[in-house]
Amino acid sequence: MYFSLTRLCCLLCCIGLALVARPVTAETPADASGKAASAIAAPRTSARSTTAAKNAPKPVIEKPVSTQEQPKAALHNSSVVTLAAGRPEDSFLSYAADLASVLDDGQNLRVLPMASYGAASNILDLLYLNTVDVAITYADVLDHFKTTEKIANIEQRVHYMIPMFHGEVHLLVRPEIKTIQDLAGRKVGVDAPGSGANHTGAVIFERLGVSVEKVALSNALALEAMRTNELAGIVHLAGKPNELFAKVNPDLGFHLLAIEYSDKFRDYYVPAEIASNDYPNLIRQGNTIRTISVQALLAVFNWPSDSDRYQRCARFVEALFNNFERLRSPPFQQGWKEMNLAGTIRGWTRFVPAQQILNRASASSSTEPAHTRESEWQERNFQKFMQWSKQQKRQP
């Protein structure tokens, strides 16, 4: 009897649990076609959807202001262009600060430089961060997002205003490393995720067939890891001279390693040199280190042409072209003197307002002779623009 009562109690418990777990619906699926499983699974799917909805990013909410403050708030926001730059050890922040100093007029245009992760991350910020309009990046980054990340129509969504300086690849290694092949199997810092060095460093090692253990770590921290022999070297991408490397203690024996240019790098890279006067603490006097460099550029999100944000970016371009001569003078970065506003960049489309300014400058001069080399053509167009710009300023 005890056994029977026990079995009965267990049976009743199982039935009760089944009734609790079962969804309360008008239809009670009872066949073997799979309807029962679907009915039970439906509430779970609904719960997941509810959770996903709760965790979804919330829309950006404007700061609350009183009715009296609304005109002031609208005016405060109407002229802002946010410029994504980089981190303190990169070159980008210094150039962004120059742009803010020269272009910001306090009324029609306010440039807000923003610290960021760097060249690759800046493209994502242009695409997805609501506040970002303009960014400094490197020419080799867009192709990665187009072919590897496969972001649709990115070449129409992100354009460039002007080419900027060239960023040299700095490959700093420990004393025992003599050639780039010595790094095979060793840990090498490639800067933080999203940085230019993180992307370009991976490209270099892959194309040279050198398999290293890439460590994504800010190069400011990676230098300390080199001192403790945790890293055999680091890759840094910046315009020379770079403050981070200028501070390296020469007693450590660290040195810059050559990267030889070849056809493997002909798409976005050019031969470059780093000289002893760039880093007297790392290179013996009179010596040079061969390396490669990549073009930096000023990129812009291609807002709809009838939008307010597009007009702000157009004002940014106009201010940049009108004040470019000032940027080429002290106390601003030396790299401004090397820039050619009329230069073109492979795989990139120029922002329409920038192209229109160049077209007006070109139309005011005579037609170029046939068979002019591209580099000569770009240089002549740049000189045309500079002459045209000076004439415009002299006009009342």
N, C-alpha and C positions, 0 to 999 in steps of 0.2 A: 504493500500500500504506500509506504514511504517513497519507494522508487517511482511509483506511478504519479504521486503528487509532485515529486521533484520534476519529472519529465513534463507534467502539465504546466507547472510554473515557468519552466524554461520556454516552453512553446508559447505561452501567453506573453512573456517578455519579448520574444522575437517578433511576434505579431504587432505588439505595441510599438516597438522601435520602427518597424517597417511603415506603420501608419503615420508616425511622426515625420519620418524622412520623406515620405511620399508627397509630392506637390498636390495642392488642392486645386483641381481643375475640373471643368465641366466634363471633359472627356477622360475616360480611364482606359488608356491603351493596355491591351491584354494579349495582343498577338505576338508572334515571334519575328515580326518584320523589322524590329529595331525602333518602333515608336516609343516603347517604354523607356529605352535608354535616352532617346531624344527629349522626352518629357522631363526626365530627372536632370538631364544636363542643362536644360534651358535656364533654370534659376541660377546655376553656377555662372553661366555666361553673362547673365544680367548683372550678377554681383561684380564680376571682373570689369564689366563695362562701367559700372558705377564707380568703382575704385579708380579706374583709368581717368574717368571724367574729373574726379576730385583731384587727381595728381597732375592733370594737364596744366601747362603754363597759363597763368592768368594774364589777361590783356593789361597793357601798361595804362595806369590811371594817372591822370594829371594831378599835380599838387593842388589841394583845395585852397582857394583864395576867395576873399570877400568880393562882393559886387563892385565895390569901389576900387579894388586892386586889379580887377580883370584887365583893364586897358594897359596898366603897367606891366602885368605878367605877359600879355600878348606881345608888347613891344620888346620886352626882355628876351623873348624867344624867337622873334621874327628874323633876326640877323645872324643867328648862331650856325656855324659850320663846325662839326666835330671831326677832328683829325686823329685817326688811330696811328700811333707811332711805334713804340717798342719799349725796351727796358733800359735802365740807366747805363748798362755796359755796352749797349748798341749805339750805332750812329744815328738811328732814326729820331730819337728824342731831341737831339741837338738841332737837327734840321727842322723839326716840327716847332721847336721854340723860336727859331729864326723866323719862320713863316708867321707865327702868331705876333711876334714883335713888329714885323714890317707891314703885314696886311690888315691887322686889326685897326679899324678906324673909330671904334666905339659907338658907331651909329648905324651904318649900313652893313657892316660886316664885323662879326666877332668870331675869331678862330680859337677853338678850344682844343689844345693838344691833349691826347689821352694816352697814358701808359698802357701797353698791351703786351702780348706774348711775342709778337714779332711778325715777320713777313707773311708766313703761311696763315697764321691766325688772323691777320688783318683782312685777308680775303673773306674769311668766314664772317668777320665782324661787318664788313661792307654788305654782305649778302643778308645777314640775319639780325644784326644788332640795330634796333630801331633808330638809335641816336647818331650812328656813324654815317658820314657822307663821303669823307675823303680818307685815304690811308697811304702810307708809304710801304712799298713792298719791293720784291725783286722780280725780274722778268721771267725767271724760270718757274715761278710758282703757279701761274695761271694754267699752264699746260698740265700740271699734276691734277688740278681739280677738274679739268676738262676730260682727260683721258683715263685717269685712275679713279678719282672720286665720281666721275661721270655726272657732274652737276649740269643739268640741262640749260642750254643757251647762256652759259656763263660769259661767253665773249660778247654777248649783247647786253648783259646786265652789269658788267664791270668794264669800264673803259679807262684810259689813261689821259692825264693832262699834259705832262711833260716827262721826258727822261731826266734822271737826276745823276748822281755820282755813280762810280763803280765801286762795288763792295768786293774787297780782296778776300780770298780764302786764306785764313791763317791756320796753319796746322802746327801747333806747338806740342813738342814731345819731350820725354825725359832723356837724360844724357845717353842711355844705352841704346836708344833707337837711332839708327843711322839712315835707313831708307824706309819708304812707305811699306815695303813688303815685311819689314820687321814688326809691323803692327798686326800682322795676321794672327788671329786667335787671342789678341789682347783686348782689354777693355779700353774703349775710347769714348770720351765725352763728346756728344753732338749737340750740346746745349738743350734748353728746355723744349718740350713739345710745342709746336706752333712757330718756332723761330726759323729764321732763314738758314742758319747752320744745321738745324735738325733735318731740314729737307735737302739742302745742297750737299751736306756731308754724306748722307746716305747715297745720293746720286754718284758722288765721286768714288766711294769705295766699291760700289756695284760695277761701275764702268771700268775701273782699274782691276777688277777681279780680286780684290783684297777683302777677305772675310774677317771682319772685326766684330767684337761684342759691343754693340752700340749702347751707350748709357745716356739716357735722357736726363740731363741735370744742368741747371743753370751754370754757365761757365764761371761765374763769380764763385760758386761753390766748388766747381770742378777743379779749379786751380789748387785748392786746398787738398783735394783728393789726389792730385798729382804729387804733391809734396809728400804724402804718406804712402805713395806707390800703389794706391788703389786704382789709379788710371795711368795708362801708358802715354796718353796724349789727349788733346782736345781740339775740336774743329770750331773755329770762330769765323763769322762772316760779318765784316764791317769795313767801312772806309778807313784807310790808313791816314795818320797813326791813330790807334785806338787806345783810349785811356786805360782799359783793363790790362793790355799787354805792356803798356809803357811803365806800369808799376811793378812788373815782375822782377824779383830780386835776381840779379845776374849770378850770384853765388850759388844758386840752385842748379845751375848747369842746363837749364831748359833751353831748347833752341827751336827755331822755326825750320820745318822740313819742306823741301822743294816739292811742288806738284807740277809735273811737266805737261805742257799743253800738247794736245794731239787732236786728230779728227774725231776722237770720241767726245770731245767737248765743243764741237764747232756749232752746235745749235744755239745755245744761249750764253756761251762763255768766250772770253778772249784772254790772250796771254797777258800776264801782269808781272810786276816785280815789287818786292818789298826791300827797301834800301836801309843801310846802316843809320842814316839820319832819321829814318822813321822810328827805329827802335835801337838806339845805341846800346841799350842794356841787353839786347838779344843777338845783335849782328855785329861782327867785327867791322871796324872802320874801313870804308871803301868797298865792302862786300855787298852783294845783293842776293836775294832768294827769289827764284822763279816760282810763280804760282799762277792761278787763274782768277779771273774776276767775273762778276755778273752785274748787269745794269740794274740799278735801283730806279724806281719811278714813282710818280705821284698818281695813284689810282683814284677813281671816283665811281660811286654808284650811279648808274645811268637812270635817274628818276624820270618819270613821264615829263615831257617837255612843257606841259601846261601846269605843272605842279609848283608850289612855293619852294620846295626843296631843290628842284632843278634850278630855279632862278637864283637861289642862294649860292649854289655851286658855280653858276655862271658869273656871279659877282666875284666869287673867289678867284676864278680864272682871270677875269679882267684886272683885278687888283694885283695878281701875281705877275702878269705880263707888264703892267704899268710900273711896277716897283722892282722889276728884276735887276736893274742896274744897281739899285741900292743894296740888294742882297749880295752882290758880287764885291762889296766893299767891306772893310773892317767895321765892326768887330765880328762879323758873321763867319760861318764855316768856310774854309778855303775851297771846299768842293763846289761851291756855287760858281766859281770862276771857270770850272771845267765843263759846265753844263751847256748843252745846245738845245734851246727851246724848240727848234725846228726838227730835231732828231726824231727818227721813227724807231719803233720797237717791234721786232718780229712777233707775230701771233697776237698782237694787241691792236685795238681800235681806238683812235683818238676821240676824246670827248668833243662833241660838235662845237660848242662855244669856243674851245681852244683852237680848233681847226679853222673856224671862221676868222679869228684874229690873224692867224698866219696867212690865210688866203688874201685878206685885205692888204697885209704887208707885201705879199708877193705880187699882187696886182699893180702895186705902185711902182714896180721896177720892171726892167726889160726882161724879155724871155731868155732863159738859159740856152746856151748852144747845145746842139745834139751830142750824144755820147758822153755826157758828163757823168763821172763816177758818182755813186750814191753818196759816199762820204763827202765829196766836194760839193755836191748839190745841197746836202743838209747844212754844211758850213755856210755856203753862200746864202741860203734861205735864212739862216740865223742872223747873218750880218745885215741882210735886207730888213729883217724885223727890227734889229737894234737901231738902224738908221730911221726907219719909219716911225718907231716909238719916240725917238728924239724929236722928229718933226712934229708929231702930234702934240707933244708937251709944249713946243714953242708957239703953237697956234693959240690964239686968244679964246 
